Amino acid sequence: MPVPNVPTLFVAGLGNLPFPMTRHSVGQLVVDALANRLGIRLTSDRGGYSGQGNVLIGDTRINLTLYKSKSLMNISGPSIAKAYRQTVNSPASMIVLTDSLSHRVEALSVKLGGSANGHNGVKSIISALGGEMGFYRFRLGIGRDESDAAEYVMRQLSSHERRYWGDEGLDLVLREIEKVALKAG
């Protein structure tokens, strides 16, 4: 239950549940790490896995909902939009965690609004929100090699990358979530 006068944020991690440790599912890996770190229990419903908690991030108290869709990433927009609408009423209170081929491995880039930049999961969300683009994208860098992009994103994350996004990278994500909460509050 949300606490009054405390910012409420909705964080959705993009990925493909059947392929949990791939570069393409790094957003869902970070949602799991957030849930673990913050003591939020994710439970299953028809559309996905979600959990809520009143948590302290840095010095900021936040009503936080974490979500990951059961739908494949490229069609996850409707389930994410439904969960978003049940939680927050402002696009600037939604954060989408997504993989990014355009950013070096282990980089975090935060952006409010803008186009999908060719990312089909983000396109699906924008479409399900009726064209709304004013939400935060936390782009989690997965780098890129010379192979086919579709093949590359479906490869397993290295053990180092998995550890990074569960520890140091998670610290970066938490600092950015606190900044969003301060703006939303």
GIWODA-V235795 format. One record per residue. OMEGA is omega in whole degrees, -180 to 180 (999 if undefined). Layout:
BEGIN
OMEGA ; OMEGA
END
This chain:
BEGIN
-179 ; 176 ; -179 ; 177 ; 176 ; -180 ; 178 ; 179 ; 176 ; -179 ; 178 ; 176 ; 178 ; 178 ; 177 ; -177 ; 180 ; -179 ; -167 ; -175 ; 179 ; 178 ; -178 ; -178 ; -178 ; 177 ; 178 ; 176 ; 180 ; 175 ; 178 ; 180 ; 176 ; 180 ; -180 ; -177 ; -174 ; 179 ; 178 ; -179 ; 177 ; 177 ; -176 ; 167 ; -175 ; -174 ; -176 ; 178 ; -179 ; 176 ; -179 ; 175 ; 171 ; -169 ; 175 ; 176 ; -172 ; 178 ; -172 ; 175 ; -175 ; 166 ; -172 ; 172 ; 176 ; -176 ; 168 ; -174 ; 172 ; 179 ; 173 ; -172 ; -173 ; 177 ; -176 ; -177 ; -179 ; -180 ; 178 ; 179 ; 179 ; 180 ; 178 ; -177 ; 179 ; -172 ; -176 ; -179 ; -179 ; 179 ; -179 ; 174 ; 178 ; 177 ; 176 ; 178 ; -175 ; 174 ; 179 ; 174 ; -176 ; -178 ; -178 ; 179 ; 176 ; 175 ; 175 ; 177 ; -178 ; -179 ; 174 ; 177 ; -179 ; -178 ; 180 ; -179 ; 178 ; -179 ; -175 ; 177 ; 178 ; 176 ; -179 ; 179 ; 180 ; 179 ; -178 ; 178 ; 177 ; 179 ; 179 ; -179 ; -172 ; 177 ; 180 ; 170 ; 171 ; -176 ; -177 ; -174 ; 175 ; 180 ; -180 ; 173 ; -175 ; -178 ; 176 ; -176 ; -179 ; 177 ; -177 ; -176 ; 180 ; 175 ; 179 ; 170 ; 176 ; 178 ; 178 ; 179 ; 178 ; 179 ; -178 ; -177 ; 175 ; -176 ; -177 ; 179 ; 177 ; 176 ; 178 ; 179 ; -180 ; 178 ; 180 ; 175 ; 178 ; 178 ; 178 ; -180 ; 180 ; 177 ; -177 ; -175 ; 999
END
